[in-house]
Amino acid sequence: MKLIYLCQHFPPETGAPQIRVYEVSKELINRGHQVEVLTAFPHHPKGVIPDEYKGMFYLFENWDGIPVHRSWIYPSPKGSFWKRLVSYFSFTFSSFYSIIKAKPTDVIICNSPPLFLGITGYLGAKMKRAKFVFNVADIWPESAVELGILNNKSFIRMAEWLELFLYKKSWKIATATDGIREYMIRKGKKAEDVFLLPNGVNTDTFSPLPKDTALIKELGLEGKKVFMYGGTLGYAQGLDSVLEAASLLKDTHPEAHFLFVGDGQEREKLLGMVEELGLHNVTFYGSVPVSEMPRMFSIADYSVVSLRNIELFKGARPSKIFPALSSGTPVLYCGEGESASILEEYNCGKIAPPENKKGIAAAVKELLAVPEEEYQIMCENGRKLAIEQYSWKKIVDDLLQQVSSAEKEKAEHNRQPVPIGGQAVFISRKRFAAK
């Protein structure tokens, strides 16, 4: 099968969308399928294009065995919503050049957000005579409105029209969660045309490791129970509540230590809170490459995953849950809904109410008191769940099952019946066009 993955973000950037595209593409190529990635020049999260990519409109490169077409984007550092919008549209238009340069394909999978990239995906599929699969990881503009990022009513109406148009015109829709899938069906998409393409994990890369004693010593965490957050330090994560919980525990439960690994727009604010609250039980380590995260998980007793208390997030499945489970690290989930149900059903984590410092502190106390035998069961349950349901191999199996008919449909579409002597004779459209 021939596939194009159209996405704004790809390595060397880090993050859930980048990892998902890389891992799915790599697995497909390993199975003998043709895959090309159409993406922007690296710019996330600081809004700066690295020197080696500056001054170019287009570049083709081979990224770890994956053919990658990169095109220009206006990088938007921290700034207004409208600057980010200009950034989105700059790649929406420049990526048409990559569509032209790419090989013929059966399917174009287009990532959203950004929603506007769906314009390129839809029209690009028309140009390539391919099937258009819209991969929706976040419901936009609804999520931006609920987070207070977007409040211009005219723009919201325009975005909602585009959203429904793209849902209607897509051959199939892939969703990151069951909640988003149900949303698509309510919007009028047939249930058989909406399938799950969740966040997953490379279970070979992320596997249980012995504790890295050198790293424990480096961070001064000897004798501590480590509650590690690894990921973007953003507004949506509600990490201020986790720090407030740490403040409630710093004197009564000094064995609990909170380790933050990552970077993001909220970093300076959170560091200010650490100083203001005198949190000697908190360490900020900074960002590390994905390849270093298994080592970080080796010293974590629990992985903290946190979201703000927003109705929309009840349908979320944060990607950072699965590397933790695959590494044999139980999850403290500060949230509600779909992810909480999964962790409770498989007994591989603890649930705390979102943005509730007392509730989070209470959950930490309970986890500190978990007997070793019960703790090991939680670790094993998480690893088993990751392998059986969230490995990239399993996810790619499901993806291929959903899009396998595209190749056959395109082949049939490219055979055109021409009446000759009263009979319908089928002629290849490609050969006919060539002559």
N, C-alpha and C positions, 0 to 999 in steps of 0.2 A: 504494500500500500504506500501511497505517496501523500505526505502531510506537510503543511506549512503551519508553524506556530507563530502567530502575530501577537507581540506583547511589548509593552513599553519598557519593562525591566528584565534584566538578564545579568548573570555574572559577568564581570567581577563584583557587581553589586551583591549585597546579601539581603535576605528577606524571604518571606514565604513564597511570593509569586516567582521570584528568581529561581529558588530551589526547585519548585514544582516543575517549571518549564525545563530546567536542566535535567532533572532526574527522569521525567517522562520521555524527553527527547532521547536521552542516552539509552534508556531501556528499549525504546522502539528501534533505534539504530542497531543495537546489539541483536535484535531479533530479525534483522535484515530488511527493515522498512526504510524508505527514503524520507528523511526529515530535514527541513530547513527552518531556521529561526530568523524571524524578521523583527528587529528590535532597535532601540535608540542607543546612542552613545552613552556610556556609563555617566551618571550624574547624581544618583541617589546615595545617601540622604542629604548631602551638604549643598547640592545644587551647583556643583563644580565639575566640569569635564576634565579628566586627567590629561596631563600634557601630551601623552602619546596618542590621544584621540582628538586633540584640538585642531581647529582649522580645516576640518574635513566635512564634506556634505554626505559622503557615502564611503563605506568600507566593507569589503568582504573578507572574512577571516575564518579560520578553523579553530573552534574553541573546544579543546579536549575531544576532538573527533566529531564535533557537531558543526555543520556548515551554518555560519551566522552572517546575515546581512545587517549592517548597522547604518542608520541614516540620522540626519541632523535633528537635534532638539534644542529648543531654547531652554537652558537650564535655569530653574527657578529656585534660588536659595530661600531662606526664611523670608516670607513677605506676604503680600495680600493674596486673597483668593483669586483675584483677577490675573495676577502674575502667573499663578499656577495654571490658570485656564489657558493663557497664552502658551505655556509650556505644553499642555496637553494637545492643543490644536497644531502646534508646530510639528509635532511628530505624526499626528493624524494625517497631515498632508505630505510630509517628506517620505513617509513609509510607502506611498504609492510607487516611488522609484524602486524600492526594494521588491515590491510586488512584480514590477516589470522585469527586474533582473532575475527573479527566482524561477526555478524550473516549473514545468507543468505539474499540477497536483490534483489529487482527488478530493482533499478536504483542507479547508482553512479553519484552524481553531484560533479564535480571537479572544484574548483576555479582557475582561472588564472587572474593576475599573482600570483605566478611565473609560467611561461610557462612550466618549466620542470616537475612540479607536474602532468601535463597531462600524462606523461609516466606512472606514478603510476595509474592514473585514468583509462587509456586505458587498461593496462595489468590487473589491479585489476578487471575491469568489465569482462574481459575474464575469470579470475579465478572464479568469482562469478556467471558467466553466467547471467550477468545483462546488462542493457542498460547503455551506457556511454554518459552522458550529460556534455558538456564542457561549463562552466559558465565563460564567458570572460568579465571582467570589464575594461580591458585596453589592447590595441593592442600592443603586445610585439613580436619582439624587436623594432618595429617602434618608439614607444614612448621613449624608452631609447636612441635611436639614435638621435631623435629630441631634447631631453633634454641635449645631449652632454655627457651622462653617458657611452655610448657604442660606440667605434670607431674602434674596431678590425674587419677588413673586413672578415677574415676567420670565426671568431666566428659569425658574423652577418649572413653570408651565411648558416652556420649550424643551427642557430636559426630559420631562415626563412624556411628552409626545415622542421624542426620539427614542426613549426607553421602550415604549410600547411598539413603535415601528420596528425596532431591531428584534424584539422578541417575536413579533409576527413573521418577519422575513427570514428568520433563522431556520435552517433545516432541522436542527436539534439544539437544545440548550443543555449545557453541562453546568451543574451547580456544586458549590463547595460544601453545602450542608443540606440536610433534609428540609430545614425551615425555608431555605431559598427555593428549593424544588416545589414545595407546597405553594409558595408565593407565585411562582410561574404558572402553576396550574390554575390558581385563582384568577390570574390575569388572562386566562383563555387558552393557554398552550395545552395541547393534548398530553395526557400523562405519559404515553409511550414515546413522546418526543422530548422528554426531560429526564436526564439521568444524572447520577451522582459522580462527580470527579473531585473527591475530597483531598485535603492536604494529607500527605503521607510521610514516610520516612524510609531512608536507606537502612535496612535492618542489619546489613553487614558493617556499615560504617559506625552506626550507633548500636553498640552492644555492651553488655555489662563488663566493666573493667575493674581491676583492683584499685583501691584508693591510691592516688598519686601523693605519696607522703612528702615529696619535695615541694609540691604546690601547697599542700596544707601548711608546711613549715614556712614557706615564703609569705603566706597570707596571715600567719599567726592564728591558725584555726585549730590547733591541737586541743582535743577534748571538747570540741563544739559540735552541736547538731546544726548542720548548715542548711538553710532554706535559701535556695538560689533562684533568682530571676534571670533568665537569659533571653535577650531580645531587644526590640526597639523601646527606648524610653520615651514614649509618646503620651499624648493627652488621653487617648482612648483606653489606655491600660490602667488608669486610675491608681498609679503607684504611690501617690501621696497617702492613700489610706493604708497601704502596707507599711509605710514609714511611721504613721501614727500608731499602728498596732505594735511596731517594734519599740516605740516609746513606752507603751504600756507594759512591755515585757522586760525592759532593759535592767531593771533592778530585781524583779521577782523571779525571773527565769534567765539568768545570765548565760546559761549553756546554749540558748538559741541565738544563732548569728545569721544575719541576712546579707547575702552576697548578690550584688547586682552586676551582671555582665552584659555590656551593650552600650549603645549611645543613642541620642535622639534629641528632639527639641525640648524635652522636659528636663534634661540632665542638670542644667544649672539651677533650675528651681528646686529639684530634689536635693542637690548638694547643699543648697541654702537651708533646706529643712533639716538636714542632718546636723548642720552646725547649730541651728537655732534650737533644736530639741536635745542637743548633746548626745547623739546616738553613737555610743562607743560599740554598739552591737551591730553596726552596719558597715559594709565595705563596698566601694564602687571600684570595679576592676577595669572598666573600659571595654572596648570591642575586641573580639578575637575572631580569626578566620573560622569558617565552619569546620575545617579540619581539626581545630583545637577544641571544639565543643565536647567531644567524647571525654577528653581529659578533664574538662570542667565538671561534667556530670559525675565523674568518678569520685569527686570530693563532696558532692551534694547528697545529703540525706533525703531531701525533698525538693521538688521543683515547684516554684511559685508561678502560677499563671493567673493574671488578674485582668479584669475588664471593668469599665464603668457600669453603673446601674442604669442601663438604657434598654428599653423593651426590645429594640432591634437586636441587641447582643444575645438575647436568649436563644437565638438560632445559630449562634457562632460556634465554630470549631477551630479555635486558635491553633495554628500550625505548631507552635512550640510544645504542645502537649505530647506529640508523638515521638520526637527524639528522646524526650525524658522517659516515656514508658518503654521505648525500645532499649534504652540504656539501663533498664531495671531500676528507675528512680520514680517512686510514687509522686503524685501531683497534688499539691494544695491548690485547688481551683477556687478563686474568689469570683464567683459568677453564678448564674442560674441557667436553666434551660437544657439544651441538647447535650452540651459537653458534660454538664453536671450529671445528667442521667447516665451517660456512657460510663463515667468513672465510678459511679455508685453501683451500677449493674455489674460491672466486672471487678469490683473491689480492688481498685488500684489507685485510690486517691481519697482525699478528704475535701468536702465542700464547705466553703465559708460564704456568707452573704457579701455581695459586692459593695464597695465603698462603705464598709461598716467596720471601723477599727476594732470595736469590742468583739464583734463576731469573728474577725480574722484572728485576733489575739487568742480567743477561746479555742479556735480550731488548732492553732499552733500548740497550745497547752495539751490538747488531746493527743496530738501527734508525738509530742515529747514523751508521753506516757505509754505509747504503744509497745507491747512486749516484742522482743526480738523475733520470736517465732511468727507472730502475726505480721510483723514488718516484712519478713522474707516472703511470706505468701503474697503480700501486696506487690512486691518487686517482681515475682514470677508471673503473677496475673497480668501485669502491665506489659511485660516482654511478650507473653503469649498473644495478647490482644494485638499488639503492634505487628507481629509476624502474620497472624491469620487474617487481619482485616485492613491494615494500613501500610503494608509494605508496598513499594512502588511496583513490584512485580504483580501483585494482586490488582492494584489500581489500573495498570496498563492492560491486564487481561480484560477487565470490565470495559475500558475505553475501546479496545479493539472490537469487542462484541457489539458495541453500540454503533460504530462507524464502519463496520466491515462491508455493509451493503453499498457504500458510496462508490467504491471502485467498480462494482458490477453495474450500478446505475449509470455511471459516467460512460462506461464502455458501450452500453446499450444506447445511450443518448448520442454517442458519436457515430452510430451507424444509422444512416439516413435512407429511408425507403424511396427509391426512384422508380416510377412506372416505366417499364420497357416491354413493349409488345404485349400489353395487357396484364403483365405480372409485376409485382412489387419486388424489385431487386435492391438489396441493402448494400450501400457503398459507404466506406469509411469517410466521415466528414473531414478528417485531417488530410487524407489522400486527395479527396475531391477538391479541397481548398488549395492544396499544393499545386495542382494542375491548372 
